[in-house]
């Protein structure tokens, strides 16, 4: 399910997050699928539980999974329109990083696109 590259400069939590997000995006992890427990996945990967917990928190913040207490962490059913927006946002974020634009400026650009009456330079 998840493989780690211990030689990578990408932190382990981010490797876990990226791989799970990709599996959700391409349908290998369908809506309603229960993810392994934090402790179980951490043990399987040889990671600290906090590392996996961080990956799960970030997936939840991105709206990809939902933690349901004792029922565990579950992949959220996808809304096609929201999925297209999420993919577009990821592409925009990549372009922003590639162009060296800071987060504040990138967010101002989005705000202006969403509401043209927003002052361009607050």
MOPAC internal coordinates of N, CA, C and O (Angstrom, degrees):
PM7 1SCF
backbone

  N    0.0000 0     0.00 0     0.00 0    0    0    0
  C    1.4477 1     0.00 0     0.00 0    1    0    0
  C    1.5320 1   110.28 1     0.00 0    2    1    0
  O    1.2310 1   119.68 1   126.55 1    3    2    1
  N    1.3236 1   118.21 1   -53.45 1    3    2    1
  C    1.4601 1   123.68 1  -179.14 1    5    3    2
  C    1.5295 1   108.62 1  -126.55 1    6    5    3
  O    1.2310 1   121.02 1   -44.43 1    7    6    5
  N    1.3348 1   115.65 1   135.57 1    7    6    5
  C    1.4628 1   119.57 1   173.03 1    9    7    6
  C    1.5206 1   108.10 1  -125.18 1   10    9    7
  O    1.2310 1   120.98 1   -38.89 1   11   10    9
  N    1.3082 1   115.73 1   141.11 1   11   10    9
  C    1.4544 1   121.17 1  -179.57 1   13   11   10
  C    1.5121 1   110.65 1  -107.45 1   14   13   11
  O    1.2310 1   121.22 1   -37.76 1   15   14   13
  N    1.3219 1   115.28 1   142.24 1   15   14   13
  C    1.4531 1   121.76 1   172.55 1   17   15   14
  C    1.5175 1   106.35 1  -106.70 1   18   17   15
  O    1.2310 1   120.57 1   -79.97 1   19   18   17
  N    1.3011 1   116.51 1   100.03 1   19   18   17
  C    1.4530 1   121.12 1  -175.83 1   21   19   18
  C    1.5264 1   112.70 1   -69.41 1   22   21   19
  O    1.2310 1   120.00 1   165.13 1   23   22   21
  N    1.3267 1   117.60 1   -14.87 1   23   22   21
  C    1.4644 1   121.72 1   177.56 1   25   23   22
  C    1.5319 1   111.76 1   -88.58 1   26   25   23
  O    1.2310 1   120.32 1   170.29 1   27   26   25
  N    1.3240 1   116.99 1    -9.71 1   27   26   25
  C    1.4517 1   121.98 1  -176.86 1   29   27   26
  C    1.5273 1   111.51 1   -70.68 1   30   29   27
  O    1.2310 1   121.23 1   -29.66 1   31   30   29
  N    1.3273 1   115.26 1   150.34 1   31   30   29
  C    1.4661 1   120.08 1   173.42 1   33   31   30
  C    1.5296 1   110.85 1   -81.56 1   34   33   31
  O    1.2310 1   120.46 1   170.58 1   35   34   33
  N    1.3255 1   116.72 1    -9.42 1   35   34   33
  C    1.4648 1   121.23 1   177.62 1   37   35   34
  C    1.5237 1   107.73 1   -77.18 1   38   37   35
  O    1.2310 1   120.05 1   -54.04 1   39   38   37
  N    1.3432 1   117.51 1   125.96 1   39   38   37
  C    1.4656 1   119.93 1  -178.58 1   41   39   38
  C    1.5334 1   111.41 1   -60.15 1   42   41   39
  O    1.2310 1   120.25 1   -30.32 1   43   42   41
  N    1.3260 1   117.13 1   149.68 1   43   42   41
  C    1.4664 1   120.54 1  -178.74 1   45   43   42
  C    1.5321 1   114.22 1   -55.27 1   46   45   43
  O    1.2310 1   119.53 1   139.14 1   47   46   45
  N    1.3383 1   118.50 1   -40.86 1   47   46   45
  C    1.4677 1   119.17 1  -179.72 1   49   47   46
  C    1.5207 1   110.42 1   -60.85 1   50   49   47
  O    1.2310 1   120.38 1   143.22 1   51   50   49
  N    1.3533 1   116.87 1   -36.78 1   51   50   49
  C    1.4562 1   121.12 1  -179.41 1   53   51   50
  C    1.5235 1   110.92 1   -72.47 1   54   53   51
  O    1.2310 1   120.04 1   144.84 1   55   54   53
  N    1.3221 1   117.53 1   -35.16 1   55   54   53
  C    1.4662 1   119.93 1   175.50 1   57   55   54
  C    1.5275 1   109.86 1   -62.71 1   58   57   55
  O    1.2310 1   120.61 1   136.34 1   59   58   57
  N    1.3204 1   116.45 1   -43.66 1   59   58   57
  C    1.4738 1   120.87 1   178.87 1   61   59   58
  C    1.5203 1   109.32 1   -63.54 1   62   61   59
  O    1.2310 1   120.22 1   132.31 1   63   62   61
  N    1.3290 1   117.18 1   -47.69 1   63   62   61
  C    1.4645 1   121.28 1  -178.34 1   65   63   62
  C    1.5269 1   110.83 1   -59.65 1   66   65   63
  O    1.2310 1   120.85 1   131.55 1   67   66   65
  N    1.3315 1   115.98 1   -48.45 1   67   66   65
  C    1.4696 1   120.02 1  -178.25 1   69   67   66
  C    1.5265 1   111.90 1   -60.72 1   70   69   67
  O    1.2310 1   120.78 1   135.19 1   71   70   69
  N    1.3258 1   116.11 1   -44.81 1   71   70   69
  C    1.4654 1   118.90 1  -177.21 1   73   71   70
  C    1.5216 1   111.37 1   -67.09 1   74   73   71
  O    1.2310 1   120.29 1   138.71 1   75   74   73
  N    1.3304 1   117.06 1   -41.29 1   75   74   73
  C    1.4676 1   118.65 1   177.69 1   77   75   74
  C    1.5261 1   110.62 1   -66.62 1   78   77   75
  O    1.2310 1   120.24 1   138.23 1   79   78   77
  N    1.3337 1   117.15 1   -41.77 1   79   78   77
  C    1.4663 1   120.19 1   178.72 1   81   79   78
  C    1.5291 1   110.81 1   -60.94 1   82   81   79
  O    1.2310 1   120.39 1   139.58 1   83   82   81
  N    1.3175 1   116.85 1   -40.42 1   83   82   81
  C    1.4682 1   120.64 1   178.95 1   85   83   82
  C    1.5209 1   110.89 1   -65.64 1   86   85   83
  O    1.2310 1   120.44 1   139.55 1   87   86   85
  N    1.3301 1   116.77 1   -40.45 1   87   86   85
  C    1.4607 1   120.64 1   179.53 1   89   87   86
  C    1.5278 1   111.08 1   -67.33 1   90   89   87
  O    1.2310 1   120.47 1   146.89 1   91   90   89
  N    1.3215 1   116.71 1   -33.11 1   91   90   89
  C    1.4653 1   120.35 1   175.89 1   93   91   90
  C    1.5189 1   109.29 1   -70.55 1   94   93   91
  O    1.2310 1   120.43 1   134.68 1   95   94   93
  N    1.3267 1   116.78 1   -45.32 1   95   94   93
  C    1.4635 1   121.56 1  -177.72 1   97   95   94
  C    1.5219 1   112.66 1   -62.34 1   98   97   95
  O    1.2310 1   120.22 1   141.04 1   99   98   97
  N    1.3308 1   117.19 1   -38.96 1   99   98   97
  C    1.4659 1   118.34 1  -177.43 1  101   99   98
  C    1.5296 1   113.19 1   -92.03 1  102  101   99
  O    1.2310 1   120.57 1  -175.28 1  103  102  101
  N    1.3276 1   116.52 1     4.72 1  103  102  101
  C    1.4633 1   120.20 1   173.70 1  105  103  102
  C    1.5116 1   115.77 1    88.37 1  106  105  103
  O    1.2310 1   119.58 1   178.13 1  107  106  105
  N    1.3284 1   118.41 1    -1.87 1  107  106  105
  C    1.4676 1   118.83 1   177.25 1  109  107  106
  C    1.5198 1   110.80 1   -64.42 1  110  109  107
  O    1.2310 1   120.84 1   149.68 1  111  110  109
  N    1.3360 1   116.00 1   -30.32 1  111  110  109
  C    1.4661 1   121.28 1   172.34 1  113  111  110
  C    1.5244 1   106.27 1  -113.02 1  114  113  111
  O    1.2310 1   120.86 1   -80.20 1  115  114  113
  N    1.3134 1   115.96 1    99.80 1  115  114  113
  C    1.4619 1   121.65 1  -175.86 1  117  115  114
  C    1.5259 1   110.99 1   -79.22 1  118  117  115
  O    1.2310 1   121.70 1   -18.76 1  119  118  117
  N    1.3310 1   114.36 1   161.24 1  119  118  117
  C    1.4516 1   120.10 1   175.45 1  121  119  118
  C    1.5185 1   110.52 1   -53.83 1  122  121  119
  O    1.2310 1   120.32 1   -43.79 1  123  122  121
  N    1.3263 1   117.00 1   136.21 1  123  122  121
  C    1.4519 1   122.18 1  -178.93 1  125  123  122
  C    1.5157 1   114.06 1    92.44 1  126  125  123
  O    1.2310 1   120.19 1   168.19 1  127  126  125
  N    1.3328 1   117.25 1   -11.81 1  127  126  125
  C    1.4612 1   120.42 1   179.31 1  129  127  126
  C    1.5243 1   109.70 1   -68.98 1  130  129  127
  O    1.2310 1   120.83 1   -48.06 1  131  130  129
  N    1.3132 1   116.01 1   131.94 1  131  130  129
  C    1.4590 1   121.46 1   177.86 1  133  131  130
  C    1.5234 1   108.78 1   -86.71 1  134  133  131
  O    1.2310 1   120.71 1   -52.64 1  135  134  133
  N    1.3311 1   116.24 1   127.36 1  135  134  133
  C    1.4613 1   120.82 1   177.50 1  137  135  134
  C    1.5277 1   109.35 1   -78.55 1  138  137  135
  O    1.2310 1   120.52 1   -20.41 1  139  138  137
  N    1.3184 1   116.62 1   159.59 1  139  138  137
  C    1.4638 1   119.27 1   175.19 1  141  139  138
  C    1.5303 1   109.55 1   -59.81 1  142  141  139
  O    1.2310 1   120.61 1   -24.35 1  143  142  141
  N    1.3122 1   116.43 1   155.65 1  143  142  141
  C    1.4617 1   118.99 1   175.43 1  145  143  142
  C    1.5197 1   108.91 1   -62.14 1  146  145  143
  O    1.2310 1   121.09 1   -24.37 1  147  146  145
  N    1.3193 1   115.52 1   155.63 1  147  146  145
  C    1.4582 1   120.40 1   178.22 1  149  147  146
  C    1.5245 1   109.49 1   -56.56 1  150  149  147
  O    1.2310 1   120.90 1   131.48 1  151  150  149
  N    1.3165 1   115.89 1   -48.52 1  151  150  149
  C    1.4668 1   120.42 1  -178.64 1  153  151  150
  C    1.5306 1   111.19 1   -63.29 1  154  153  151
  O    1.2310 1   120.45 1   137.71 1  155  154  153
  N    1.3293 1   116.74 1   -42.29 1  155  154  153
  C    1.4565 1   120.61 1  -179.10 1  157  155  154
  C    1.5216 1   112.66 1   -63.22 1  158  157  155
  O    1.2310 1   120.76 1   134.03 1  159  158  157
  N    1.3482 1   116.15 1   -45.97 1  159  158  157
  C    1.4613 1   119.39 1   179.91 1  161  159  158
  C    1.5261 1   110.46 1   -68.28 1  162  161  159
  O    1.2310 1   120.66 1   140.92 1  163  162  161
  N    1.3274 1   116.35 1   -39.08 1  163  162  161
  C    1.4728 1   119.64 1   177.90 1  165  163  162
  C    1.5264 1   110.31 1   -60.35 1  166  165  163
  O    1.2310 1   120.48 1   135.43 1  167  166  165
  N    1.3188 1   116.68 1   -44.57 1  167  166  165
  C    1.4702 1   120.15 1   178.25 1  169  167  166
  C    1.5290 1   111.01 1   -62.17 1  170  169  167
  O    1.2310 1   120.52 1   134.80 1  171  170  169
  N    1.3452 1   116.61 1   -45.20 1  171  170  169
  C    1.4654 1   120.90 1  -179.58 1  173  171  170
  C    1.5279 1   112.29 1   -59.87 1  174  173  171
  O    1.2310 1   120.91 1   142.46 1  175  174  173
  N    1.3419 1   115.86 1   -37.54 1  175  174  173
  C    1.4660 1   120.62 1  -176.23 1  177  175  174
  C    1.5218 1   113.60 1   -93.66 1  178  177  175
  O    1.2310 1   120.51 1   172.78 1  179  178  177
  N    1.3305 1   116.64 1    -7.22 1  179  178  177
  C    1.4601 1   120.16 1  -177.79 1  181  179  178
  C    1.5129 1   112.55 1    72.02 1  182  181  179
  O    1.2310 1   120.69 1  -145.91 1  183  182  181
  N    1.3262 1   116.29 1    34.09 1  183  182  181
  C    1.4600 1   121.85 1  -178.93 1  185  183  182
  C    1.5167 1   110.81 1  -112.92 1  186  185  183
  O    1.2310 1   120.94 1   -15.44 1  187  186  185
  N    1.3192 1   115.81 1   164.56 1  187  186  185
  C    1.4626 1   121.05 1   172.54 1  189  187  186
  C    1.5267 1   108.44 1   -72.00 1  190  189  187
  O    1.2310 1   120.54 1   -32.72 1  191  190  189
  N    1.3186 1   116.57 1   147.28 1  191  190  189
  C    1.4654 1   119.79 1  -179.89 1  193  191  190
  C    1.5290 1   111.21 1   -59.80 1  194  193  191
  O    1.2310 1   120.01 1   145.02 1  195  194  193
  N    1.3307 1   117.59 1   -34.98 1  195  194  193
  C    1.4718 1   119.92 1   179.73 1  197  195  194
  C    1.5240 1   111.93 1   -63.36 1  198  197  195
  O    1.2310 1   120.12 1   150.41 1  199  198  197
  N    1.3201 1   117.37 1   -29.59 1  199  198  197
  C    1.4639 1   121.15 1   179.15 1  201  199  198
  C    1.5223 1   109.93 1   -66.30 1  202  201  199
  O    1.2310 1   120.36 1   132.29 1  203  202  201
  N    1.3211 1   116.91 1   -47.71 1  203  202  201
  C    1.4642 1   121.11 1   178.86 1  205  203  202
  C    1.5288 1   109.71 1   -69.00 1  206  205  203
  O    1.2310 1   120.22 1   140.88 1  207  206  205
  N    1.3188 1   117.18 1   -39.12 1  207  206  205
  C    1.4631 1   120.43 1   179.25 1  209  207  206
  C    1.5255 1   110.40 1   -59.46 1  210  209  207
  O    1.2310 1   120.08 1   140.27 1  211  210  209
  N    1.3244 1   117.45 1   -39.73 1  211  210  209
  C    1.4673 1   120.50 1   178.39 1  213  211  210
  C    1.5243 1   110.63 1   -63.81 1  214  213  211
  O    1.2310 1   120.26 1   136.42 1  215  214  213
  N    1.3149 1   117.11 1   -43.58 1  215  214  213
  C    1.4653 1   120.51 1   177.99 1  217  215  214
  C    1.5233 1   110.12 1   -59.16 1  218  217  215
  O    1.2310 1   120.06 1   134.98 1  219  218  217
  N    1.3328 1   117.48 1   -45.02 1  219  218  217
  C    1.4614 1   121.68 1   179.50 1  221  219  218
  C    1.5267 1   110.73 1   -63.85 1  222  221  219
  O    1.2310 1   119.93 1   138.54 1  223  222  221
  N    1.3401 1   117.74 1   -41.46 1  223  222  221
  C    1.4730 1   120.57 1   178.94 1  225  223  222
  C    1.5287 1   110.58 1   -61.23 1  226  225  223
  O    1.2310 1   120.77 1   138.95 1  227  226  225
  N    1.3135 1   116.14 1   -41.05 1  227  226  225
  C    1.4660 1   119.53 1  -179.37 1  229  227  226
  C    1.5306 1   111.35 1   -69.74 1  230  229  227
  O    1.2310 1   120.24 1   144.65 1  231  230  229
  N    1.3184 1   117.15 1   -35.35 1  231  230  229
  C    1.4670 1   120.37 1   175.20 1  233  231  230
  C    1.5262 1   110.01 1   -65.78 1  234  233  231
  O    1.2310 1   121.02 1   142.02 1  235  234  233
  N    1.3300 1   115.66 1   -37.98 1  235  234  233
  C    1.4698 1   119.39 1   178.62 1  237  235  234
  C    1.5310 1   110.22 1   -68.23 1  238  237  235
  O    1.2310 1   120.23 1   138.29 1  239  238  237
  N    1.3183 1   117.16 1   -41.71 1  239  238  237
  C    1.4637 1   120.86 1   178.83 1  241  239  238
  C    1.5292 1   110.99 1   -62.35 1  242  241  239
  O    1.2310 1   120.61 1   148.94 1  243  242  241
  N    1.3270 1   116.44 1   -31.06 1  243  242  241
  C    1.4687 1   121.52 1   178.65 1  245  243  242
  C    1.5197 1   112.36 1   -80.98 1  246  245  243
  O    1.2310 1   120.55 1   176.17 1  247  246  245
  N    1.3358 1   116.56 1    -3.83 1  247  246  245
  C    1.4578 1   120.09 1   178.68 1  249  247  246
  C    1.5101 1   114.57 1    79.04 1  250  249  247
  O    1.2310 1   120.48 1  -159.06 1  251  250  249
  N    1.3267 1   116.68 1    20.94 1  251  250  249
  C    1.4608 1   120.14 1  -178.70 1  253  251  250
  C    1.5226 1   113.09 1   -94.55 1  254  253  251
  O    1.2310 1   120.62 1   150.34 1  255  254  253
  N    1.3165 1   116.42 1   -29.66 1  255  254  253
  C    1.4664 1   120.74 1   179.86 1  257  255  254
  C    1.5171 1   108.91 1  -134.83 1  258  257  255
  O    1.2310 1   121.77 1   -13.48 1  259  258  257
  N    1.3291 1   114.22 1   166.52 1  259  258  257
  C    1.4563 1   121.04 1   178.24 1  261  259  258
  C    1.5165 1   107.93 1  -137.00 1  262  261  259
  O    1.2310 1   120.78 1   -47.04 1  263  262  261
  N    1.3288 1   116.11 1   132.96 1  263  262  261
  C    1.4563 1   120.14 1   176.77 1  265  263  262
  C    1.5142 1   108.39 1   -91.80 1  266  265  263
  O    1.2310 1   120.98 1   -53.09 1  267  266  265
  N    1.3178 1   115.73 1   126.91 1  267  266  265
  C    1.4661 1   121.57 1  -175.34 1  269  267  266
  C    1.5227 1   111.21 1  -117.87 1  270  269  267
  O    1.2310 1   120.90 1  -131.51 1  271  270  269
  N    1.3007 1   115.88 1    48.49 1  271  270  269
  C    1.4633 1   120.12 1   177.61 1  273  271  270
  C    1.5113 1   112.02 1    57.84 1  274  273  271
  O    1.2310 1   120.70 1    52.87 1  275  274  273
  N    1.3263 1   116.27 1  -127.13 1  275  274  273
  C    1.4637 1   120.98 1  -178.65 1  277  275  274
  C    1.5238 1   113.26 1   -66.42 1  278  277  275
  O    1.2310 1   120.66 1   161.23 1  279  278  277
  N    1.3369 1   116.35 1   -18.77 1  279  278  277
  C    1.4694 1   120.15 1   178.75 1  281  279  278
  C    1.5226 1   111.43 1   -76.41 1  282  281  279
  O    1.2310 1   120.02 1   171.28 1  283  282  281
  N    1.3302 1   117.57 1    -8.72 1  283  282  281
  C    1.4533 1   121.19 1   175.74 1  285  283  282
  C    1.5120 1   114.07 1    90.28 1  286  285  283
  O    1.2310 1   121.56 1    13.10 1  287  286  285
  N    1.3118 1   114.62 1  -166.90 1  287  286  285
  C    1.4594 1   122.43 1  -179.23 1  289  287  286
  C    1.5166 1   108.33 1  -103.09 1  290  289  287
  O    1.2310 1   121.18 1   -51.78 1  291  290  289
  N    1.3359 1   115.36 1   128.22 1  291  290  289
  C    1.4561 1   121.69 1  -171.70 1  293  291  290
  C    1.5248 1   109.53 1  -125.46 1  294  293  291
  O    1.2310 1   120.66 1   -38.35 1  295  294  293
  N    1.3362 1   116.34 1   141.65 1  295  294  293
  C    1.4590 1   121.87 1   175.35 1  297  295  294
  C    1.5280 1   108.09 1   -68.33 1  298  297  295
  O    1.2310 1   120.93 1   -48.76 1  299  298  297
  N    1.3281 1   115.83 1   131.24 1  299  298  297
  C    1.4680 1   121.45 1  -179.21 1  301  299  298
  C    1.5202 1   109.30 1   -76.43 1  302  301  299
  O    1.2310 1   121.34 1   -37.51 1  303  302  301
  N    1.3246 1   115.03 1   142.49 1  303  302  301
  C    1.4657 1   120.32 1   174.76 1  305  303  302
  C    1.5230 1   108.15 1   -61.48 1  306  305  303
  O    1.2310 1   120.38 1   -46.01 1  307  306  305
  N    1.3091 1   116.88 1   133.99 1  307  306  305
  C    1.4571 1   122.12 1  -174.81 1  309  307  306
  C    1.5221 1   111.89 1   -81.06 1  310  309  307
  O    1.2310 1   121.20 1   -42.84 1  311  310  309
  N    1.3208 1   115.31 1   137.16 1  311  310  309
  C    1.4564 1   123.91 1   171.06 1  313  311  310
  C    1.5253 1   105.02 1  -100.61 1  314  313  311
  O    1.2310 1   119.18 1   -64.27 1  315  314  313
  N    1.3404 1   119.17 1   115.73 1  315  314  313
  C    1.4675 1   120.71 1  -173.98 1  317  315  314
  C    1.5316 1   113.88 1   -53.82 1  318  317  315
  O    1.2310 1   119.93 1   139.29 1  319  318  317
  N    1.3273 1   117.74 1   -40.71 1  319  318  317
  C    1.4659 1   119.84 1  -179.15 1  321  319  318
  C    1.5250 1   110.19 1   -66.08 1  322  321  319
  O    1.2310 1   120.25 1   134.98 1  323  322  321
  N    1.3169 1   117.14 1   -45.02 1  323  322  321
  C    1.4602 1   120.44 1   179.00 1  325  323  322
  C    1.5240 1   110.72 1   -65.40 1  326  325  323
  O    1.2310 1   120.42 1   145.55 1  327  326  325
  N    1.3086 1   116.80 1   -34.45 1  327  326  325
  C    1.4616 1   120.11 1   179.03 1  329  327  326
  C    1.5313 1   110.44 1   -64.59 1  330  329  327
  O    1.2310 1   120.27 1   136.96 1  331  330  329
  N    1.3206 1   117.09 1   -43.04 1  331  330  329
  C    1.4679 1   120.35 1   177.70 1  333  331  330
  C    1.5294 1   110.49 1   -61.86 1  334  333  331
  O    1.2310 1   120.71 1   139.81 1  335  334  333
  N    1.3204 1   116.24 1   -40.19 1  335  334  333
  C    1.4635 1   120.47 1   178.93 1  337  335  334
  C    1.5232 1   110.37 1   -66.09 1  338  337  335
  O    1.2310 1   120.10 1   138.21 1  339  338  337
  N    1.3312 1   117.41 1   -41.79 1  339  338  337
  C    1.4578 1   121.50 1   179.30 1  341  339  338
  C    1.5273 1   110.40 1   -61.58 1  342  341  339
  O    1.2310 1   120.54 1   135.08 1  343  342  341
  N    1.3237 1   116.57 1   -44.92 1  343  342  341
  C    1.4639 1   121.16 1   179.45 1  345  343  342
  C    1.5338 1   109.94 1   -62.41 1  346  345  343
  O    1.2310 1   120.63 1   136.73 1  347  346  345
  N    1.3308 1   116.41 1   -43.27 1  347  346  345
  C    1.4672 1   119.85 1   178.43 1  349  347  346
  C    1.5265 1   110.36 1   -63.07 1  350  349  347
  O    1.2310 1   120.15 1   140.47 1  351  350  349
  N    1.3218 1   117.32 1   -39.53 1  351  350  349
  C    1.4679 1   121.08 1   179.12 1  353  351  350
  C    1.5193 1   110.57 1   -64.23 1  354  353  351
  O    1.2310 1   119.97 1   139.53 1  355  354  353
  N    1.3323 1   117.67 1   -40.47 1  355  354  353
  C    1.4651 1   120.60 1   177.99 1  357  355  354
  C    1.5253 1   110.85 1   -63.90 1  358  357  355
  O    1.2310 1   120.40 1   139.47 1  359  358  357
  N    1.3260 1   116.84 1   -40.53 1  359  358  357
  C    1.4675 1   120.40 1   177.87 1  361  359  358
  C    1.5261 1   110.05 1   -65.02 1  362  361  359
  O    1.2310 1   120.41 1   138.24 1  363  362  361
  N    1.3344 1   116.81 1   -41.76 1  363  362  361
  C    1.4610 1   120.67 1   178.23 1  365  363  362
  C    1.5244 1   110.55 1   -62.33 1  366  365  363
  O    1.2310 1   120.60 1   134.95 1  367  366  365
  N    1.3288 1   116.46 1   -45.05 1  367  366  365
  C    1.4694 1   120.19 1  -179.78 1  369  367  366
  C    1.5260 1   110.57 1   -61.10 1  370  369  367
  O    1.2310 1   120.04 1   139.32 1  371  370  369
  N    1.3147 1   117.53 1   -40.68 1  371  370  369
  C    1.4627 1   120.74 1   177.73 1  373  371  370
  C    1.5274 1   110.63 1   -62.76 1  374  373  371
  O    1.2310 1   120.28 1   134.40 1  375  374  373
  N    1.3314 1   117.06 1   -45.60 1  375  374  373
  C    1.4591 1   121.58 1   178.95 1  377  375  374
  C    1.5314 1   110.66 1   -61.29 1  378  377  375
  O    1.2310 1   120.61 1   137.87 1  379  378  377
  N    1.3270 1   116.44 1   -42.13 1  379  378  377
  C    1.4698 1   120.99 1   178.72 1  381  379  378
  C    1.5263 1   110.09 1   -58.99 1  382  381  379
  O    1.2310 1   120.61 1   132.53 1  383  382  381
  N    1.3503 1   116.45 1   -47.47 1  383  382  381
  C    1.4683 1   119.98 1   179.89 1  385  383  382
  C    1.5276 1   110.83 1   -63.41 1  386  385  383
  O    1.2310 1   120.22 1   137.19 1  387  386  385
  N    1.3338 1   117.18 1   -42.81 1  387  386  385
  C    1.4590 1   121.07 1  -178.98 1  389  387  386
  C    1.5259 1   111.79 1   -62.58 1  390  389  387
  O    1.2310 1   120.43 1   146.65 1  391  390  389
  N    1.3283 1   116.79 1   -33.35 1  391  390  389
  C    1.4641 1   121.26 1  -178.41 1  393  391  390
  C    1.5231 1   112.66 1   -88.32 1  394  393  391
  O    1.2310 1   120.65 1   176.26 1  395  394  393
  N    1.3383 1   116.36 1    -3.74 1  395  394  393
  C    1.4575 1   120.08 1   178.58 1  397  395  394
  C    1.5184 1   114.38 1    72.98 1  398  397  395
  O    1.2310 1   120.61 1  -156.40 1  399  398  397
  N    1.3136 1   116.45 1    23.60 1  399  398  397
  C    1.4664 1   120.63 1   179.34 1  401  399  398
  C    1.5268 1   108.24 1   -84.18 1  402  401  399
  O    1.2310 1   120.55 1   -43.21 1  403  402  401
  N    1.3208 1   116.56 1   136.79 1  403  402  401
  C    1.4556 1   121.56 1   179.86 1  405  403  402
  C    1.5240 1   112.19 1   -73.51 1  406  405  403
  O    1.2310 1   121.06 1   -20.35 1  407  406  405
  N    1.3249 1   115.58 1   159.65 1  407  406  405
  C    1.4622 1   120.84 1  -178.85 1  409  407  406
  C    1.5205 1   112.74 1   -58.58 1  410  409  407
  O    1.2310 1   120.07 1   136.76 1  411  410  409
  N    1.3409 1   117.47 1   -43.24 1  411  410  409
  C    1.4674 1   120.21 1  -178.82 1  413  411  410
  C    1.5236 1   111.24 1   -60.07 1  414  413  411
  O    1.2310 1   120.80 1   134.67 1  415  414  413
  N    1.3255 1   116.07 1   -45.33 1  415  414  413
  C    1.4626 1   119.51 1   179.61 1  417  415  414
  C    1.5255 1   110.78 1   -66.25 1  418  417  415
  O    1.2310 1   120.34 1   138.44 1  419  418  417
  N    1.3126 1   116.96 1   -41.56 1  419  418  417
  C    1.4668 1   120.97 1   179.91 1  421  419  418
  C    1.5252 1   110.58 1   -61.41 1  422  421  419
  O    1.2310 1   120.65 1   138.83 1  423  422  421
  N    1.3288 1   116.36 1   -41.17 1  423  422  421
  C    1.4606 1   119.71 1   179.06 1  425  423  422
  C    1.5290 1   111.38 1   -68.64 1  426  425  423
  O    1.2310 1   120.05 1   143.86 1  427  426  425
  N    1.3387 1   117.51 1   -36.14 1  427  426  425
  C    1.4731 1   119.96 1   176.16 1  429  427  426
  C    1.5317 1   110.57 1   -63.00 1  430  429  427
  O    1.2310 1   120.67 1   141.29 1  431  430  429
  N    1.3231 1   116.32 1   -38.71 1  431  430  429
  C    1.4658 1   120.44 1   178.64 1  433  431  430
  C    1.5272 1   109.96 1   -62.29 1  434  433  431
  O    1.2310 1   120.58 1   135.94 1  435  434  433
  N    1.3312 1   116.50 1   -44.06 1  435  434  433
  C    1.4682 1   120.42 1   178.78 1  437  435  434
  C    1.5219 1   110.04 1   -65.01 1  438  437  435
  O    1.2310 1   120.32 1   135.26 1  439  438  437
  N    1.3328 1   117.00 1   -44.74 1  439  438  437
  C    1.4674 1   120.34 1   179.84 1  441  439  438
  C    1.5195 1   111.09 1   -58.07 1  442  441  439
  O    1.2310 1   120.65 1   137.71 1  443  442  441
  N    1.3304 1   116.37 1   -42.29 1  443  442  441
  C    1.4618 1   121.07 1   178.59 1  445  443  442
  C    1.5343 1   110.46 1   -64.24 1  446  445  443
  O    1.2310 1   120.41 1   140.85 1  447  446  445
  N    1.3232 1   116.82 1   -39.15 1  447  446  445
  C    1.4660 1   120.27 1   179.22 1  449  447  446
  C    1.5326 1   110.85 1   -67.35 1  450  449  447
  O    1.2310 1   120.45 1   143.79 1  451  450  449
  N    1.3282 1   116.75 1   -36.21 1  451  450  449
  C    1.4656 1   120.33 1   180.00 1  453  451  450
  C    1.5231 1   112.04 1   -75.75 1  454  453  451
  O    1.2310 1   120.65 1   145.39 1  455  454  453
  N    1.3364 1   116.36 1   -34.61 1  455  454  453
  C    1.4616 1   121.87 1  -176.68 1  457  455  454
  C    1.5214 1   108.97 1  -140.40 1  458  457  455
  O    1.2310 1   120.35 1   -88.40 1  459  458  457
  N    1.3306 1   116.94 1    91.60 1  459  458  457
  C    1.4643 1   120.31 1  -176.00 1  461  459  458
  C    1.5310 1   114.20 1   -58.50 1  462  461  459
  O    1.2310 1   119.97 1   163.87 1  463  462  461
  N    1.3225 1   117.66 1   -16.13 1  463  462  461
  C    1.4664 1   119.41 1   179.76 1  465  463  462
  C    1.5371 1   111.55 1   -81.02 1  466  465  463
  O    1.2310 1   120.37 1   174.27 1  467  466  465
  N    1.3464 1   116.90 1    -5.73 1  467  466  465
  C    1.4648 1   121.51 1   177.58 1  469  467  466
  C    1.5181 1   109.27 1   -66.54 1  470  469  467
  O    1.2310 1   120.17 1   -46.77 1  471  470  469
  N    1.3505 1   117.28 1   133.23 1  471  470  469
  C    1.4772 1   118.22 1   176.04 1  473  471  470
  C    1.5239 1   110.66 1   -59.35 1  474  473  471
  O    1.2310 1   120.34 1   -45.14 1  475  474  473
  N    1.3195 1   116.96 1   134.86 1  475  474  473
  C    1.4695 1   121.24 1  -177.70 1  477  475  474
  C    1.5182 1   111.92 1   -67.25 1  478  477  475
  O    1.2310 1   119.86 1   146.83 1  479  478  477
  N    1.3182 1   117.88 1   -33.17 1  479  478  477
  C    1.4712 1   122.19 1   179.94 1  481  479  478
  C    1.5217 1   109.26 1  -130.44 1  482  481  479
  O    1.2310 1   119.99 1   -94.23 1  483  482  481
  N    1.3371 1   117.62 1    85.77 1  483  482  481
  C    1.4610 1   119.95 1  -178.12 1  485  483  482
  C    1.5110 1   111.81 1   -66.09 1  486  485  483
  O    1.2310 1   120.10 1   180.00 1  487  486  485

